[in-house]
């Protein structure tokens, strides 16, 4: 599900990522709820020393996602409009949606 600003959920997910020894965490949008607060959402993953990819949803702007990536440093990246290959897995990012608060039009998505 979506985090929607739930810092307890973010902390639980970060703890699980550490326990499972995952290589990479991909947070696929709706990290906030209408950009009310971004505090405490990414920090638990960084504290657990996990690499994090962010893809904005329709509840945060691209600027917010860029801000979070810059704030938390080199192990946190905004994947919107980019791609990444890790091992034999390729990931590409297209954030937002064509509905909701911060939407992209279909022609912008494709």
C-alpha positions as CSV (number, residue, x, y, z in Angstrom):
1,X,0.0,0.0,0.0
2,X,0.9,3.7,0.0
3,X,2.7,5.3,2.9
4,X,0.7,8.5,2.8
5,X,2.8,10.2,5.5
6,X,2.6,7.3,8.0
7,X,5.9,7.4,9.7
8,X,5.2,4.2,11.7
9,X,4.6,2.3,8.5
10,X,7.9,3.7,7.0
11,X,9.7,2.6,10.2
12,X,8.2,-0.9,10.0
13,X,9.1,-1.2,6.3
14,X,12.7,-0.1,6.9
15,X,13.0,-2.6,9.8
16,X,11.7,-5.3,7.5
17,X,14.1,-4.3,4.7
18,X,17.0,-4.5,7.1
19,X,15.8,-7.9,8.5
20,X,15.4,-9.3,5.0
21,X,18.7,-7.8,3.9
22,X,17.3,-6.3,0.7
23,X,19.7,-4.6,-1.7
24,X,17.3,-1.9,-2.8
25,X,14.0,-0.3,-1.6
26,X,11.7,1.2,-4.3
27,X,9.1,3.6,-2.9
28,X,6.5,3.9,-5.6
29,X,4.7,7.2,-4.9
30,X,2.1,8.5,-2.4
31,X,4.8,8.9,0.2
32,X,3.0,11.9,1.6
33,X,-0.7,12.8,1.9
34,X,-1.1,16.0,-0.2
35,X,2.5,17.0,0.8
36,X,1.4,17.7,4.4
37,X,4.7,16.3,5.8
38,X,7.7,14.5,4.5
39,X,9.4,14.2,7.8
40,X,10.3,10.7,9.0
41,X,9.4,9.0,5.7
42,X,12.8,8.4,4.1
43,X,15.1,8.6,7.2
44,X,14.3,5.1,8.6
45,X,15.5,3.6,5.3
46,X,18.7,5.7,5.3
47,X,19.3,4.8,9.0
48,X,19.0,1.1,8.0
49,X,21.6,1.8,5.3
50,X,19.3,0.9,2.5
51,X,19.6,2.3,-1.0
52,X,16.3,3.9,-1.9
53,X,14.6,4.8,-5.2
54,X,11.8,7.2,-5.1
55,X,9.1,7.5,-7.7
56,X,6.6,10.3,-7.1
57,X,2.9,9.5,-6.9
58,X,-0.1,11.7,-7.3
59,X,0.2,13.0,-3.7
60,X,3.5,14.7,-4.0
61,X,5.2,16.9,-6.6
62,X,8.3,16.1,-8.5
63,X,9.9,19.0,-6.6
64,X,9.2,17.2,-3.3
65,X,10.7,14.0,-4.6
66,X,13.8,15.8,-5.8
67,X,14.0,17.5,-2.4
68,X,13.9,14.2,-0.5
69,X,16.6,12.7,-2.8
70,X,18.9,15.7,-2.3
71,X,18.2,15.9,1.4
72,X,19.2,12.3,2.1
73,X,22.2,12.0,-0.2
74,X,23.8,9.6,-2.6
75,X,21.9,6.5,-1.5
76,X,18.5,8.0,-2.3
77,X,17.6,8.8,-5.9
78,X,14.5,10.1,-7.7
79,X,13.9,7.6,-10.5
80,X,11.2,9.7,-12.3
81,X,12.3,9.9,-16.0
82,X,15.3,7.7,-15.5
83,X,16.2,4.1,-15.5
84,X,18.5,1.9,-13.5
85,X,20.0,-1.6,-14.0
86,X,20.9,-3.5,-10.9
87,X,22.2,-7.1,-11.4
88,X,19.9,-8.6,-14.0
89,X,16.9,-6.3,-13.2
90,X,16.1,-3.1,-15.0
91,X,13.8,-0.5,-13.4
92,X,12.5,2.6,-15.1
93,X,10.6,5.4,-13.3
94,X,7.5,7.3,-14.4
95,X,5.9,8.9,-11.5
96,X,2.6,10.6,-10.8
97,X,-0.7,9.4,-12.4
98,X,-3.3,10.7,-14.7
99,X,-5.7,11.2,-11.7
100,X,-5.4,12.9,-8.3
101,X,-3.7,16.0,-6.8
102,X,-0.5,16.1,-8.8
103,X,-1.2,14.5,-12.2
104,X,0.4,14.1,-15.5
105,X,-1.5,14.0,-18.7
106,X,-1.2,10.8,-20.7
107,X,1.0,12.3,-23.4
108,X,3.4,13.4,-20.6
109,X,3.5,9.8,-19.2
110,X,4.2,8.2,-22.6
